[in-house]
Amino acid sequence: MKLIRKGKVKEVYQVDDRTLEFVFSDNISVFDKVIPSSIPNKGETLCRTAQYWFRLLDKNGIKGHLIEYLPPSRMRVKRFDIIEDYDKISTKTANYLIPLEIICRHYAAGSLMDRLRSGKVTASSLGFPEGHNVSYGEKLPRPYLETTTKLEAHDRELEEDEAKRIAGLTDDDYKKIMDTVLAIDGIIEKEAAKRGLIHVDGKKEFGYDEKRELIVIDTFGTLDEDRWWDAASYASGKADELSKEFVRQHYRETGYHRELMEAREKGLPEPPIPALPENVIKRVSDLYVSMFERITGEKFR
C-alpha cells in the first residue's frame, strides 16, 4: 500500500484505484494543532465507533463509504478524487470528495458561544427571539447548520452561495446534503438517548460516487467530531463534557488558546502546542474507552 495522506489523527493509504485504507493513530488534535501526546486506545475506539455508525446508516438506507472494518484500528473505504482546485469542480463532476464540512448544532456550546459573545452570531440567527440572552448549554430552537472548508489549511466558515460554488453543488444538491445531515443526527439522537447521552453537535463530510450519488465519508459520531453530554447531569442543570472539549478547555485555561488565536489574527508564527500532563492523558484515554462503550452499547474488551 502507498501512503497518500497523513492527517492529524489518521494515515490514509491507497490499496488500489478504488480503495483506501484508514489507519487510526492515538494522536489527538485541537484548534487544527496536533498535540505532542499519545492517547492510549484512542485510535481503536475512533475506528470502532465510526464503523458502528456506518453499519447503522446502511440499515437506514443512507450510503457510506465503508467497505470493511479491519480490527483493531483500520478500515477500508471507497476512494474519491480529491480536487483542491475549486475551478475544476462543477455540477457535473463525479467521484470526488465534496470540499466541505457540515456542522450541525443542537445546543449552545463550544465555539458557538465564543461567536455569540463576540457578536459574530446573533440569538435571532439561531432561532431565538430578538435580544434573547443565550446561556451555555441551552437547547437551540432548531438545528443550526454551518458549512466550512475541508481542504484549506484552516477551516473557513462559508456562506451558502460560496459553499455551493466551490463544491460544484446545485440548490437541490445542497438541500439534500443538509437533509441527510439532519437525518443522520436523528439516528444518532435516538441511539444516544437509549444510553443516557445527549448529542450536542458534530460534523459530517460527503463525496459523490461515479453516478454522482451522495455518500457519507470520513468519520462521524465519535469523540473527535462530535460533542456529547450526560443526559442525567444535563437534567440537573450541568452540561458535563463527554468529548475532547475538556482538552480544548485545558488549553483555554492555560492561556494557549488565546495566544494561538492572537497569532493567527495578526498573521504571526503560531506558538507550538504544549504536551498534555500525564493525569490529563489518562483521563482522555479513559474517556474514549468509556464513551465507545456508551455510544455503541458494546464492550471495549
N, C-alpha and C positions, 0 to 999 in steps of 0.2 A: 504494500500500500504506500501511497505517496502523501506526505503531509502537505496540505494545501492552505491551511489556515490555523493559526494558533491564537485562540481567543483568550479572554480574561480568565475563563474558568473551564474551558474545554478545548481539545485539539480536534481538528477535522481532517480526516484522511479520505482520499479518493480510492475507492475499491475498484470501480470501473466507470464507464461513461455514464451510467445511470444511478450509481450507488455511492453514498458517502458513509463513513463510519465516524460517529462521535465518540470521543474518549473523554469522560468527565474527570477532572482533576479535583484535588482537595483545596485548590486556590479559592480565595474569596475576594470580591471587589466591591467597592463603594465609590460613588462620585466619579465613575469611569477610571478609577485607580485600583490596581491590583495590590492588595495588602501583602507585605512580605512575611506572611504567617500561614502555615498549613493547618487546615482544619480536619482532623481525623474523621473518616467516614462520610464526609460531605459529598464527594463525587458520587459515591454509590447511592446515597439517599436521593440525590437530584435525579439520577438516571432512572432509578426505580419508580420515583414519583411521576416523572414525565411519561414513562411508558404506561403507567396505570391510567393516566388521563387520556392518552391516545387510544387505549383499548376501549375506554368508556365512550369516547367520541364516536368511534367506529360503530358501537352498538346503537348510538343515537343518530346514525346516518350522516355524520359530519366527517369529511375526509381529512386524514392527517398523513404526514409523510413517513411515519414509522413503518419499517419493513420487518425488523427483527430486533428483539432485545437480547443482548449478549452479556450475561451476568459476569461480574457484578456491576460494572460501571461503563458499559459500552452499548451502543445501539446503532443499527444500520438503518439508514433513511434514504428516501428518494433524493436524487441530486437535482438542483435547479441552477440555471445560469445566474451568475452574479454580474450585473451590469452597473458599473459605477458611473458611467456617463449617462446622465438623465436624458440627454438629447437622443440617445439611441433606443429609448423606450417609447412605445406608442400603444394605442388601444388595440393594436393587432399583434403585439409581441406575445409570445407564448414560452412556456417552460423557463420562467425566471423568478427570482426572488423579488417580491414586491418591496422596494426600499423604504418601508415604513414600519414603525412600531405603533400599535394602538394601545393606549392606556385607558382602562375603564375604571372609574372610581365610584364607590358606593357610599363612602363615608369621608368626612373631613379629616385628613391625616397627612403626615409626611410633607412633601414639597408643596402640596396644595395649600397647606396652612401658611407656609412661607410666602407664597404668592398672594394669598388673601391679605396678609399683614402689610405687604408692600404695595397693594393696590393693583397688581397685575391681573388679578382675578377678582371679580365682584360677587357678592352674595346673590345678586339677581341673576347673574350668568349661570349660577348653579341651580337655579330654580327657587331660591328663597325670595321672600318679599323684599322690596327695595329697602335698604337700610338695616336689614337683619344682621345681627352680630353673630357670626358663625363661631361656634365653640369646637374645640378639638374633640374628635370622636363623634360628632353629630352626624346622624344619617342624612344623606342628601335626598331632596325631594324626588330626584330622578337620577339614573346613572349618568355620570359625566364622562363623555368620551373625548379623548385628546389624541392627536397624532403628532409623532415626532419622526425625525430622520432615523434611518437604520445604518447607513453605510458611511456617514461622516465621522470625523474624529470625535466630536461630542454631539450628543443628541440635541437636536434643534426643534423647538416647537413650530408647528406648521398650521397655517390657516387651511381650510378645506380646499380652496382653489389651487394653492400651491401643491398640496398633497396629491391631488388628482393629476396635476400637470407632470410632476417629476416621476410619478409611479405609473403613468400610462393608464389612468382609470377614467371610465365614463361615470356619469352621475349614478347610473344603476350599479356599476361595479362597486363604487364607494359605499353605496347604501347596503349592498349585500355583505360587504366586509363588516360594516358596523352591526348589521343584524346578526351576523354569525358570532361576533364577539359577545353580543348580549345573550345569544342562545347558549354559548359555552359557559358564560358566567351563571346562567340559570342552572345549568347542570352542576357546576361547582358549588353554588349556594345550597342546592338541595342535598348534595353529598356531605358538605361541611356541617350542615345543621344536624345531620344524623349523629355526628361525633362531637357535638358541643363546640363547634367553631363558627366564627364569623369571617366570611371572605370580604376583606375591606377594599382591596383594589388589586390590579395586576395588568400585565402587558401580554399582547398576542402579536404574532408575526405570521405572514402568509406568503404563499407563492402561487403561481399559475402553472398548471401542467401543460403537456403538449396540446391538449384540447382547450386550453385556457379555462380550465375548471379550477375553482378556488380550493387550495389545500392549506391546512394549518401546519406550520413548520416550527422548527427550533424546539423550545420547551416552554411550558407554561404551568401554572398551578403549583409551583414549587416555592420554597422559601426565598429563592433568588429573584424570581419575577413578581411574586405576589406578597401581599401583606395580610396577616391573619391576626384575629383576636380571639380570646377565650370568651365564649358566649355567657357563661355564668358570671365571670368578672364584669363583663360589659353590663349585664343586667343590674349589677350592684353599683354601677357608676364608674367603673375603671376600664380604660382601654389598654389592657396589658398586651404588649407587643410580642407576638409569637413568630417573628421573622427576623431577618438580619437588620431590621430597622434599629434595633438597640445597638448594633455595631455602628451604624451611622450616628446614632446619638452619642456614642462614646467619643467619636471624633468631633462632634459639635461641642461636647463638654470640655475637651482638651484644648479647643481653640483651633484645631487643624482645619476644620471645615471653613471657618471664617477666613483663615489665611489663604486657603486654596481658591475660594470664590473671589477674594480681592485680587489675587494674582491673575485670574482668568479675566476679570473685568478690565484690568489695566494692561493686559497683554504681556505680563511679566512671566518669567520662568516659574513653573509650578513647583511648589515645595514637595519633596518626596514624602510619601505617606509612611508614618511610623508603624512598626510591628505592633501587634496586639499583645497585651500582658497574658501570661500563662493562664490566669484564672478566667479571663475572657475567652481564650481559645477553648478551654474545657467547656465553658458554658455554651459556646456556639455549637460545638460538636454534639453535646448532649441535646441541644435544642433541635438540631437537624434530624437526629435519630428519633427523638420522641415525636416530632411533628410528622415525620414519614409515617409512623405508626398511626397517628391520629387522622391524618388526611386520607390514608388508604385503607385503614382498618386491618392492615397486615402487620405481622411481627417482623422486626428487622433481622433478628437472629432466632 
